């Protein structure tokens, strides 16, 4: 059985801030893991902890779901992220991307700015893929049981999501196996913790 340790977002934020900037002047943090594991919540809480540090400020969070051109673009969206966000930050320029509307099934015309910041978070399936790993200050993988992840997705989006979700789970599992993501990240987080803790301040690291 894997060891599970309670750690604070504040301590992790200080670790990130003390780490090297490897994407230009930016400390890039990737929050990866399968659908429904709790990546968005973890990224939001880490961003809050980073912003609360002395000298901290707003931390941009880029959700890869906003860059996907529908369900079929599960892993092939990366050139869009690279061109619109990563490449500009790498040379000290702000990025911007157009957000995909899952209701309209098209990209919205207004660009979402990504300013040059000391820390930027990218959250989503394959965010910590091998191609970007050398430029990451921190790579995180959030995990949770498959059954719970399905329950969370259906509660959020309704049962009609199930056919696409099953294909999505197959694709992400194949990617994680080929990429070896969970074995190569800096931190594996339990997205379905059972130990009592304050979830706003602490997370559970799987050792």
C-alpha atoms as an extended CHARMM CRD file, in Angstrom:
* protein
*
       207  EXT
         1         1  UNK       CA              0.0000000000        0.0000000000        0.0000000000  PROA      1               0.0000000000
         2         2  UNK       CA              1.3630000000        3.4290000000       -0.9610000000  PROA      2               0.0000000000
         3         3  UNK       CA              2.2330000000        5.8140000000        1.8390000000  PROA      3               0.0000000000
         4         4  UNK       CA              0.0090000000        8.9140000000        1.9670000000  PROA      4               0.0000000000
         5         5  UNK       CA              1.3180000000       12.1080000000        3.5900000000  PROA      5               0.0000000000
         6         6  UNK       CA             -0.5970000000       15.2920000000        4.4030000000  PROA      6               0.0000000000
         7         7  UNK       CA              1.1670000000       18.3770000000        3.0410000000  PROA      7               0.0000000000
         8         8  UNK       CA              0.1740000000       22.0470000000        2.8300000000  PROA      8               0.0000000000
         9         9  UNK       CA             -0.4630000000       24.1050000000       -0.2680000000  PROA      9               0.0000000000
        10        10  UNK       CA              1.4720000000       26.9290000000        1.4040000000  PROA      10              0.0000000000
        11        11  UNK       CA              4.6180000000       24.7930000000        1.6740000000  PROA      11              0.0000000000
        12        12  UNK       CA              4.2430000000       23.6290000000       -1.9250000000  PROA      12              0.0000000000
        13        13  UNK       CA              3.8070000000       27.2290000000       -3.0630000000  PROA      13              0.0000000000
        14        14  UNK       CA              7.0570000000       28.1750000000       -1.3220000000  PROA      14              0.0000000000
        15        15  UNK       CA              8.7570000000       25.2280000000       -3.0010000000  PROA      15              0.0000000000
        16        16  UNK       CA              7.5930000000       26.4200000000       -6.4060000000  PROA      16              0.0000000000
        17        17  UNK       CA              8.6480000000       30.0080000000       -5.7260000000  PROA      17              0.0000000000
        18        18  UNK       CA             12.1090000000       28.8430000000       -4.6280000000  PROA      18              0.0000000000
        19        19  UNK       CA             12.4970000000       26.6980000000       -7.7420000000  PROA      19              0.0000000000
        20        20  UNK       CA             14.1670000000       27.7060000000      -10.9820000000  PROA      20              0.0000000000
        21        21  UNK       CA             12.3420000000       29.4480000000      -13.8290000000  PROA      21              0.0000000000
        22        22  UNK       CA             12.8420000000       27.1370000000      -16.8030000000  PROA      22              0.0000000000
        23        23  UNK       CA             10.3930000000       28.6540000000      -19.3060000000  PROA      23              0.0000000000
        24        24  UNK       CA             11.9910000000       32.0320000000      -19.8800000000  PROA      24              0.0000000000
        25        25  UNK       CA             11.4040000000       33.9910000000      -16.6710000000  PROA      25              0.0000000000
        26        26  UNK       CA              8.4080000000       31.8410000000      -15.7480000000  PROA      26              0.0000000000
        27        27  UNK       CA              8.1310000000       28.9430000000      -13.3340000000  PROA      27              0.0000000000
        28        28  UNK       CA              5.7960000000       26.6250000000      -15.2080000000  PROA      28              0.0000000000
        29        29  UNK       CA              3.7540000000       24.1600000000      -13.1290000000  PROA      29              0.0000000000
        30        30  UNK       CA              1.8720000000       21.3250000000      -14.8600000000  PROA      30              0.0000000000
        31        31  UNK       CA             -1.0530000000       19.6450000000      -13.1020000000  PROA      31              0.0000000000
        32        32  UNK       CA             -1.7470000000       16.4090000000      -14.9570000000  PROA      32              0.0000000000
        33        33  UNK       CA             -3.8540000000       13.3260000000      -14.3440000000  PROA      33              0.0000000000
        34        34  UNK       CA             -6.9300000000       11.5470000000      -15.6610000000  PROA      34              0.0000000000
        35        35  UNK       CA            -10.3370000000       13.1080000000      -16.1380000000  PROA      35              0.0000000000
        36        36  UNK       CA            -12.2640000000       13.6520000000      -12.8990000000  PROA      36              0.0000000000
        37        37  UNK       CA             -9.2720000000       13.1060000000      -10.6110000000  PROA      37              0.0000000000
        38        38  UNK       CA             -9.3970000000       16.6110000000       -9.1070000000  PROA      38              0.0000000000
        39        39  UNK       CA             -6.8170000000       18.4930000000      -11.1780000000  PROA      39              0.0000000000
        40        40  UNK       CA             -8.8060000000       21.7230000000      -11.4780000000  PROA      40              0.0000000000
        41        41  UNK       CA             -9.4220000000       21.9350000000       -7.7340000000  PROA      41              0.0000000000
        42        42  UNK       CA             -5.7740000000       21.2350000000       -6.9430000000  PROA      42              0.0000000000
        43        43  UNK       CA             -4.5820000000       23.8430000000       -9.4640000000  PROA      43              0.0000000000
        44        44  UNK       CA             -6.9780000000       26.4740000000       -8.0980000000  PROA      44              0.0000000000
        45        45  UNK       CA             -5.8630000000       25.9240000000       -4.5040000000  PROA      45              0.0000000000
        46        46  UNK       CA             -2.1840000000       25.9710000000       -5.4240000000  PROA      46              0.0000000000
        47        47  UNK       CA             -2.7200000000       29.1990000000       -7.3880000000  PROA      47              0.0000000000
        48        48  UNK       CA             -4.3800000000       30.7440000000       -4.3160000000  PROA      48              0.0000000000
        49        49  UNK       CA             -1.4780000000       29.6770000000       -2.1040000000  PROA      49              0.0000000000
        50        50  UNK       CA              1.0290000000       31.1240000000       -4.5580000000  PROA      50              0.0000000000
        51        51  UNK       CA             -0.8410000000       34.4190000000       -4.7570000000  PROA      51              0.0000000000
        52        52  UNK       CA             -0.8710000000       34.6340000000       -0.9460000000  PROA      52              0.0000000000
        53        53  UNK       CA              2.9240000000       34.5080000000       -0.6470000000  PROA      53              0.0000000000
        54        54  UNK       CA              4.7470000000       37.7660000000        0.1920000000  PROA      54              0.0000000000
        55        55  UNK       CA              5.3810000000       39.4870000000       -3.1130000000  PROA      55              0.0000000000
        56        56  UNK       CA              2.9900000000       37.1240000000       -4.8450000000  PROA      56              0.0000000000
        57        57  UNK       CA              0.2180000000       38.1570000000       -7.1800000000  PROA      57              0.0000000000
        58        58  UNK       CA             -2.3880000000       36.6580000000       -9.4910000000  PROA      58              0.0000000000
        59        59  UNK       CA             -1.2530000000       33.3390000000      -10.9420000000  PROA      59              0.0000000000
        60        60  UNK       CA             -2.5450000000       32.5430000000      -14.4460000000  PROA      60              0.0000000000
        61        61  UNK       CA             -4.0860000000       29.0870000000      -14.7680000000  PROA      61              0.0000000000
        62        62  UNK       CA             -4.4840000000       27.6740000000      -18.2740000000  PROA      62              0.0000000000
        63        63  UNK       CA             -6.9470000000       24.7750000000      -18.5510000000  PROA      63              0.0000000000
        64        64  UNK       CA             -6.1540000000       22.5580000000      -21.5120000000  PROA      64              0.0000000000
        65        65  UNK       CA             -9.8680000000       21.7160000000      -21.9040000000  PROA      65              0.0000000000
        66        66  UNK       CA            -10.2690000000       25.3160000000      -23.1010000000  PROA      66              0.0000000000
        67        67  UNK       CA             -7.8390000000       24.6390000000      -25.9510000000  PROA      67              0.0000000000
        68        68  UNK       CA             -9.3590000000       21.4000000000      -27.2400000000  PROA      68              0.0000000000
        69        69  UNK       CA            -11.1960000000       21.4240000000      -30.5420000000  PROA      69              0.0000000000
        70        70  UNK       CA            -13.8220000000       19.0230000000      -29.2080000000  PROA      70              0.0000000000
        71        71  UNK       CA            -13.5640000000       15.4590000000      -27.9130000000  PROA      71              0.0000000000
        72        72  UNK       CA            -11.3620000000       14.2280000000      -30.7530000000  PROA      72              0.0000000000
        73        73  UNK       CA             -8.6230000000       16.7240000000      -29.8790000000  PROA      73              0.0000000000
        74        74  UNK       CA             -7.7570000000       14.9910000000      -26.6040000000  PROA      74              0.0000000000
        75        75  UNK       CA             -3.9830000000       14.9400000000      -27.0970000000  PROA      75              0.0000000000
        76        76  UNK       CA             -3.3730000000       16.6950000000      -30.4180000000  PROA      76              0.0000000000
        77        77  UNK       CA             -4.1540000000       20.1880000000      -29.0880000000  PROA      77              0.0000000000
        78        78  UNK       CA             -0.5550000000       20.6750000000      -27.9290000000  PROA      78              0.0000000000
        79        79  UNK       CA              0.7180000000       22.7300000000      -30.9170000000  PROA      79              0.0000000000
        80        80  UNK       CA             -2.0430000000       25.2450000000      -30.1430000000  PROA      80              0.0000000000
        81        81  UNK       CA             -0.8260000000       25.5520000000      -26.5440000000  PROA      81              0.0000000000
        82        82  UNK       CA              2.7850000000       25.7780000000      -27.6520000000  PROA      82              0.0000000000
        83        83  UNK       CA              2.1810000000       28.4890000000      -30.2460000000  PROA      83              0.0000000000
        84        84  UNK       CA             -0.2260000000       30.6560000000      -28.2670000000  PROA      84              0.0000000000
        85        85  UNK       CA              1.0650000000       30.3170000000      -24.7010000000  PROA      85              0.0000000000
        86        86  UNK       CA              4.3620000000       28.5160000000      -24.1930000000  PROA      86              0.0000000000
        87        87  UNK       CA              6.3940000000       30.0050000000      -27.0500000000  PROA      87              0.0000000000
        88        88  UNK       CA              5.6000000000       33.6290000000      -26.1250000000  PROA      88              0.0000000000
        89        89  UNK       CA              6.3260000000       33.0530000000      -22.4250000000  PROA      89              0.0000000000
        90        90  UNK       CA              9.5930000000       31.3710000000      -23.3400000000  PROA      90              0.0000000000
        91        91  UNK       CA             10.8680000000       34.6480000000      -24.8140000000  PROA      91              0.0000000000
        92        92  UNK       CA              9.3110000000       36.9040000000      -22.1850000000  PROA      92              0.0000000000
        93        93  UNK       CA              6.1970000000       37.9310000000      -24.0970000000  PROA      93              0.0000000000
        94        94  UNK       CA              2.5680000000       37.5040000000      -22.9750000000  PROA      94              0.0000000000
        95        95  UNK       CA              0.5270000000       34.7770000000      -24.5720000000  PROA      95              0.0000000000
        96        96  UNK       CA             -3.1580000000       34.5620000000      -25.4600000000  PROA      96              0.0000000000
        97        97  UNK       CA             -5.4990000000       31.8260000000      -26.6040000000  PROA      97              0.0000000000
        98        98  UNK       CA             -9.0710000000       31.4500000000      -27.7770000000  PROA      98              0.0000000000
        99        99  UNK       CA            -11.2980000000       29.4080000000      -25.4840000000  PROA      99              0.0000000000
       100       100  UNK       CA            -13.3010000000       26.5420000000      -26.9590000000  PROA      100             0.0000000000
       101       101  UNK       CA            -17.0370000000       26.5810000000      -26.2290000000  PROA      101             0.0000000000
       102       102  UNK       CA            -18.2770000000       23.0460000000      -25.5920000000  PROA      102             0.0000000000
       103       103  UNK       CA            -21.8360000000       24.3240000000      -26.0310000000  PROA      103             0.0000000000
       104       104  UNK       CA            -21.3230000000       26.0970000000      -29.3510000000  PROA      104             0.0000000000
       105       105  UNK       CA            -18.6320000000       23.6050000000      -30.4440000000  PROA      105             0.0000000000
       106       106  UNK       CA            -16.3600000000       26.3450000000      -31.7060000000  PROA      106             0.0000000000
       107       107  UNK       CA            -13.6020000000       28.6340000000      -30.4950000000  PROA      107             0.0000000000
       108       108  UNK       CA            -14.8300000000       31.9490000000      -29.1420000000  PROA      108             0.0000000000
       109       109  UNK       CA            -13.5050000000       35.0940000000      -30.8420000000  PROA      109             0.0000000000
       110       110  UNK       CA            -12.2280000000       36.8930000000      -27.7370000000  PROA      110             0.0000000000
       111       111  UNK       CA             -8.6810000000       35.9450000000      -26.7440000000  PROA      111             0.0000000000
       112       112  UNK       CA             -7.8410000000       34.9930000000      -23.1450000000  PROA      112             0.0000000000
       113       113  UNK       CA             -4.5870000000       36.7460000000      -22.1270000000  PROA      113             0.0000000000
       114       114  UNK       CA             -1.7770000000       34.9090000000      -20.3590000000  PROA      114             0.0000000000
       115       115  UNK       CA              0.5640000000       37.5370000000      -18.9020000000  PROA      115             0.0000000000
       116       116  UNK       CA              4.2410000000       37.0260000000      -18.2530000000  PROA      116             0.0000000000
       117       117  UNK       CA              4.1930000000       36.0230000000      -14.5870000000  PROA      117             0.0000000000
       118       118  UNK       CA              6.6660000000       34.4910000000      -12.1440000000  PROA      118             0.0000000000
       119       119  UNK       CA              4.4600000000       31.3760000000      -12.0220000000  PROA      119             0.0000000000
       120       120  UNK       CA              1.9840000000       30.0030000000      -14.5780000000  PROA      120             0.0000000000
       121       121  UNK       CA             -0.0680000000       26.8260000000      -14.1010000000  PROA      121             0.0000000000
       122       122  UNK       CA             -1.1900000000       24.5600000000      -16.9340000000  PROA      122             0.0000000000
       123       123  UNK       CA             -3.8720000000       22.0700000000      -15.8880000000  PROA      123             0.0000000000
       124       124  UNK       CA             -5.2790000000       19.1900000000      -17.8660000000  PROA      124             0.0000000000
       125       125  UNK       CA             -4.7530000000       15.7360000000      -19.3100000000  PROA      125             0.0000000000
       126       126  UNK       CA             -1.1960000000       15.4590000000      -20.7050000000  PROA      126             0.0000000000
       127       127  UNK       CA             -0.1050000000       18.8370000000      -19.2690000000  PROA      127             0.0000000000
       128       128  UNK       CA              3.0760000000       17.2150000000      -17.8890000000  PROA      128             0.0000000000
       129       129  UNK       CA              3.8780000000       15.2780000000      -21.0600000000  PROA      129             0.0000000000
       130       130  UNK       CA              7.5110000000       14.4830000000      -21.8230000000  PROA      130             0.0000000000
       131       131  UNK       CA              7.9470000000       17.2510000000      -24.4050000000  PROA      131             0.0000000000
       132       132  UNK       CA              7.5280000000       20.0050000000      -21.7950000000  PROA      132             0.0000000000
       133       133  UNK       CA              8.9700000000       18.2370000000      -18.7500000000  PROA      133             0.0000000000
       134       134  UNK       CA             12.4770000000       19.7800000000      -19.0280000000  PROA      134             0.0000000000
       135       135  UNK       CA             10.9340000000       23.2630000000      -18.7890000000  PROA      135             0.0000000000
       136       136  UNK       CA              8.7360000000       22.5510000000      -15.7720000000  PROA      136             0.0000000000
       137       137  UNK       CA              9.5320000000       23.8380000000      -12.3090000000  PROA      137             0.0000000000
       138       138  UNK       CA              7.0230000000       21.3420000000      -10.8940000000  PROA      138             0.0000000000
       139       139  UNK       CA              5.1260000000       18.4320000000      -12.4290000000  PROA      139             0.0000000000
       140       140  UNK       CA              2.0840000000       17.1110000000      -10.5510000000  PROA      140             0.0000000000
       141       141  UNK       CA             -0.0650000000       14.0540000000      -11.2440000000  PROA      141             0.0000000000
       142       142  UNK       CA             -3.4870000000       13.8760000000       -9.5450000000  PROA      142             0.0000000000
       143       143  UNK       CA             -5.0640000000       10.4420000000       -9.3380000000  PROA      143             0.0000000000
       144       144  UNK       CA             -8.3650000000        8.9070000000       -8.1880000000  PROA      144             0.0000000000
       145       145  UNK       CA            -10.2130000000        5.5790000000       -8.6850000000  PROA      145             0.0000000000
       146       146  UNK       CA            -11.8200000000        5.1680000000      -12.1040000000  PROA      146             0.0000000000
       147       147  UNK       CA            -15.2910000000        4.5390000000      -10.6650000000  PROA      147             0.0000000000
       148       148  UNK       CA            -15.2330000000        7.7680000000       -8.6960000000  PROA      148             0.0000000000
       149       149  UNK       CA            -13.9790000000        9.7320000000      -11.6780000000  PROA      149             0.0000000000
       150       150  UNK       CA            -16.9240000000        8.5300000000      -13.7520000000  PROA      150             0.0000000000
       151       151  UNK       CA            -19.3650000000        9.4830000000      -10.9890000000  PROA      151             0.0000000000
       152       152  UNK       CA            -17.8460000000       12.9690000000      -10.7910000000  PROA      152             0.0000000000
       153       153  UNK       CA            -18.0320000000       13.4660000000      -14.5640000000  PROA      153             0.0000000000
       154       154  UNK       CA            -21.6700000000       12.3530000000      -14.7790000000  PROA      154             0.0000000000
       155       155  UNK       CA            -22.6120000000       14.5620000000      -11.8300000000  PROA      155             0.0000000000
       156       156  UNK       CA            -21.0030000000       17.5220000000      -13.5780000000  PROA      156             0.0000000000
       157       157  UNK       CA            -22.0660000000       16.9550000000      -17.1950000000  PROA      157             0.0000000000
       158       158  UNK       CA            -24.9260000000       14.4330000000      -17.1330000000  PROA      158             0.0000000000
       159       159  UNK       CA            -25.1710000000       10.7740000000      -18.2700000000  PROA      159             0.0000000000
       160       160  UNK       CA            -25.0890000000       11.7670000000      -21.9400000000  PROA      160             0.0000000000
       161       161  UNK       CA            -21.3640000000       12.2560000000      -21.5810000000  PROA      161             0.0000000000
       162       162  UNK       CA            -20.6930000000        8.5470000000      -21.0200000000  PROA      162             0.0000000000
       163       163  UNK       CA            -19.9600000000        7.3790000000      -24.6170000000  PROA      163             0.0000000000
       164       164  UNK       CA            -17.4310000000       10.1700000000      -25.1730000000  PROA      164             0.0000000000
       165       165  UNK       CA            -16.0740000000        9.7380000000      -21.6610000000  PROA      165             0.0000000000
       166       166  UNK       CA            -15.3490000000        6.0470000000      -22.1770000000  PROA      166             0.0000000000
       167       167  UNK       CA            -13.3670000000        6.8230000000      -25.3370000000  PROA      167             0.0000000000
       168       168  UNK       CA            -11.5970000000        9.6250000000      -23.4610000000  PROA      168             0.0000000000
       169       169  UNK       CA            -10.5820000000        7.2940000000      -20.6080000000  PROA      169             0.0000000000
       170       170  UNK       CA             -9.1790000000        4.7980000000      -23.0920000000  PROA      170             0.0000000000
       171       171  UNK       CA             -7.1360000000        7.5000000000      -24.8120000000  PROA      171             0.0000000000
       172       172  UNK       CA             -5.7630000000        9.0320000000      -21.6290000000  PROA      172             0.0000000000
       173       173  UNK       CA             -4.8170000000        5.6330000000      -20.1920000000  PROA      173             0.0000000000
       174       174  UNK       CA             -2.8760000000        4.8050000000      -23.3530000000  PROA      174             0.0000000000
       175       175  UNK       CA             -1.1200000000        8.1810000000      -23.2250000000  PROA      175             0.0000000000
       176       176  UNK       CA             -0.1340000000        7.8940000000      -19.5600000000  PROA      176             0.0000000000
       177       177  UNK       CA              1.2060000000        4.3750000000      -20.1170000000  PROA      177             0.0000000000
       178       178  UNK       CA              3.2970000000        5.4190000000      -23.1190000000  PROA      178             0.0000000000
       179       179  UNK       CA              4.5080000000        8.6580000000      -21.5360000000  PROA      179             0.0000000000
       180       180  UNK       CA              5.1870000000        7.1640000000      -18.0960000000  PROA      180             0.0000000000
       181       181  UNK       CA              3.7940000000       10.3550000000      -16.6030000000  PROA      181             0.0000000000
       182       182  UNK       CA              2.9870000000        9.1670000000      -13.0860000000  PROA      182             0.0000000000
       183       183  UNK       CA              6.4710000000        7.7070000000      -12.6630000000  PROA      183             0.0000000000
       184       184  UNK       CA              8.2670000000       10.8370000000      -13.8750000000  PROA      184             0.0000000000
       185       185  UNK       CA              6.4700000000       13.7040000000      -12.1430000000  PROA      185             0.0000000000
       186       186  UNK       CA              7.6910000000       15.4300000000       -8.9850000000  PROA      186             0.0000000000
       187       187  UNK       CA              4.5050000000       14.8980000000       -7.0030000000  PROA      187             0.0000000000
       188       188  UNK       CA              1.6140000000       12.4190000000       -7.0710000000  PROA      188             0.0000000000
       189       189  UNK       CA             -1.5260000000       13.6950000000       -5.3270000000  PROA      189             0.0000000000
       190       190  UNK       CA             -4.4020000000       11.6170000000       -3.9850000000  PROA      190             0.0000000000
       191       191  UNK       CA             -7.5130000000       13.1250000000       -5.5490000000  PROA      191             0.0000000000
       192       192  UNK       CA             -9.8370000000       10.9760000000       -3.4080000000  PROA      192             0.0000000000
       193       193  UNK       CA             -8.3240000000       11.3270000000        0.0610000000  PROA      193             0.0000000000
       194       194  UNK       CA             -9.8030000000        9.4830000000        3.0270000000  PROA      194             0.0000000000
       195       195  UNK       CA             -7.5770000000       10.8610000000        5.7520000000  PROA      195             0.0000000000
       196       196  UNK       CA             -9.2030000000       13.7430000000        7.6620000000  PROA      196             0.0000000000
       197       197  UNK       CA             -7.7090000000       17.1100000000        6.7240000000  PROA      197             0.0000000000
       198       198  UNK       CA             -8.6490000000       20.6630000000        5.7500000000  PROA      198             0.0000000000
       199       199  UNK       CA             -8.8960000000       20.3920000000        1.9320000000  PROA      199             0.0000000000
       200       200  UNK       CA             -8.6010000000       24.1480000000        1.4910000000  PROA      200             0.0000000000
       201       201  UNK       CA             -5.1540000000       24.1840000000        3.0700000000  PROA      201             0.0000000000
       202       202  UNK       CA             -3.8010000000       20.6680000000        2.6610000000  PROA      202             0.0000000000
       203       203  UNK       CA             -3.5550000000       17.9010000000        0.0720000000  PROA      203             0.0000000000
       204       204  UNK       CA             -2.4690000000       14.2770000000        0.3350000000  PROA      204             0.0000000000
       205       205  UNK       CA              0.7370000000       13.2130000000       -1.3690000000  PROA      205             0.0000000000
       206       206  UNK       CA              1.0960000000        9.6160000000       -2.3980000000  PROA      206             0.0000000000
       207       207  UNK       CA              4.6100000000        8.4560000000       -1.5270000000  PROA      207             0.0000000000
